[in-house]
């Protein structure tokens, strides 16, 4: 493509608000930006006196620019963040956090269920949150289960019950599934949960005190003691979560920079309670300024699709940013309530900010300490294997039971450690059962037969096994068509199979690599080998369990794949099917009375 003629492009560029996308020679989006005045903003990139090295590198790679006009700056801000999430441009600061935020869900069933929820809100009910992490939701659910005996089980499990489950015995559920509680009593507990989750815990305590006093007057001391325990647990939970402050709802954003790493710590406060906190480490191009980093984070965090529920009325910033007014207007528009972004220097909010900054710095220190350990292991492994660099390693393992349900695993480590997104499992077919050598060749063929990108070719491949496994791998790579050739290393267990006694094999097992049992490089090899072993066994167990689950139902004449799926889904898996009586089986869609009796008799004859 010819060099980009920016002068000609700028002549026709509008001065209205909008978003611009910069493209490289391969028509890949390398940067997305927004502007109140497109012509003025884009022109600034092509000044002759650019001092910012990052901008100079960006401009040198521009081969085309696309623009989208918007009616307002707020619309441009929203579109910019949607496009950054879509294209992940390499010169933008990127918030790598793909997961949606977790909520607590109270369903709208006859007997409402209290549950963890993440993702689209397809289930009817009330959603409370968002919470900063799944751990915060799990902890809240665990504590509430002790105080309010509202069911948390799946619907299929709930429908299949014929007697109370263990949660009832532990006094963590009132067993509405088998009518151990009246409708009125259960609805009362659900109402307490609703009030508690909306910050009205004082009302709940007041109601419980009245209930306890009434029970005492009626000489119902058992109920009075039960309610007293509820009150004590609720007050204890309040003490654990309470902030002795006056601010009901705000987010406090801490910022720290250390040794080239940027950390942003978010402290979430709702209803005078700390919901939790989390530190983010955005991907930052070289020479990016702190204001640019913070601005990009705030936009991508709060303007992400489905993020409306996480926007606080007040957002405390660690320092001033130029776009705080525009961002505040955009957040006000999408949340339909006034949102302000401010910097504070005194009072309680300043203390919270100091705490958030401290946590951001501590998180960076911990992360870098962990990374230093990883770097040390990689450095020693490079020296041991005599390699210039190691950017990617892969390890293969085979798992089966007496030759059945063979599964091969491939795990991937990059310079940061395990890269879970790149892990792969393969169901091995077309080989003699128990032939691990053939299984290894099958896995290698599946993994590398269609590889195109050389970046996906590992520098080192570890084979969990002895000379035979390594030899079969070398046979596969004997006709390798690519210029980059991975180093093949066999990891053979010692005679006692104890960690630290592994032998590293190369060159078909004709050479061994001596390593001390306490060597950091060996610890890294053990880590990748153990991870491949864990991943293979997990896949094998899943396959075996699925086969066992389906086999009993497959033996029943007239129960095809659709009926099997319906039974398992409606009754909550094979355990639920086995526990169901004939009446419960008859309620499953598509199951006639005769078929229900047939299924019941077959399963219990087998038992």
HELIX and SHEET records of a PDB file:
HELIX    1   1 UNK A    6  UNK A   11  1                                   6    
HELIX    2   2 UNK A   38  UNK A   43  1                                   6    
HELIX    3   3 UNK A   44  UNK A   46  5                                   3    
HELIX    4   4 UNK A   53  UNK A   60  1                                   8    
HELIX    5   5 UNK A   73  UNK A   87  1                                  15    
HELIX    6   6 UNK A  134  UNK A  147  1                                  14    
HELIX    7   7 UNK A  155  UNK A  159  1                                   5    
HELIX    8   8 UNK A  166  UNK A  169  1                                   4    
HELIX    9   9 UNK A  176  UNK A  178  5                                   3    
HELIX   10  10 UNK A  183  UNK A  197  1                                  15    
HELIX   11  11 UNK A  201  UNK A  217  1                                  17    
HELIX   12  12 UNK A  221  UNK A  241  1                                  21    
HELIX   13  13 UNK A  290  UNK A  302  1                                  13    
HELIX   14  14 UNK A  308  UNK A  310  5                                   3    
HELIX   15  15 UNK A  324  UNK A  335  1                                  12    
HELIX   16  16 UNK A  347  UNK A  385  1                                  39    
HELIX   17  17 UNK A  420  UNK A  422  5                                   3    
HELIX   18  18 UNK A  436  UNK A  448  1                                  13    
HELIX   19  19 UNK A  454  UNK A  456  5                                   3    
HELIX   20  20 UNK A  467  UNK A  477  1                                  11    
HELIX   21  21 UNK A  507  UNK A  509  5                                   3    
HELIX   22  22 UNK A  520  UNK A  554  1                                  35    
HELIX   23  23 UNK A  561  UNK A  571  1                                  11    
HELIX   24  24 UNK A  573  UNK A  579  1                                   7    
HELIX   25  25 UNK A  582  UNK A  586  1                                   5    
HELIX   26  26 UNK A  593  UNK A  606  1                                  14    
SHEET    1   A 3 UNK A  29  UNK A  35  0                                        
SHEET    2   A 3 UNK A  18  UNK A  23 -1                                        
SHEET    3   A 3 UNK A  64  UNK A  69 -1                                        
SHEET    1   B 3 UNK A 114  UNK A 117  0                                        
SHEET    2   B 3 UNK A 102  UNK A 107 -1                                        
SHEET    3   B 3 UNK A 125  UNK A 131 -1                                        
SHEET    1   C 5 UNK A 273  UNK A 280  0                                        
SHEET    2   C 5 UNK A 261  UNK A 270 -1                                        
SHEET    3   C 5 UNK A 249  UNK A 258 -1                                        
SHEET    4   C 5 UNK A 314  UNK A 317  1                                        
SHEET    5   C 5 UNK A 340  UNK A 343  1                                        
SHEET    1   D 7 UNK A 417  UNK A 418  0                                        
SHEET    2   D 7 UNK A 404  UNK A 414 -1                                        
SHEET    3   D 7 UNK A 392  UNK A 401 -1                                        
SHEET    4   D 7 UNK A 460  UNK A 464  1                                        
SHEET    5   D 7 UNK A 487  UNK A 492  1                                        
SHEET    6   D 7 UNK A 503  UNK A 506 -1                                        
SHEET    7   D 7 UNK A 511  UNK A 513 -1                                        
SHEET    1   E 3 UNK A 417  UNK A 418  0                                        
SHEET    2   E 3 UNK A 404  UNK A 414 -1                                        
SHEET    3   E 3 UNK A 424  UNK A 427 -1                                        
END                                                                             
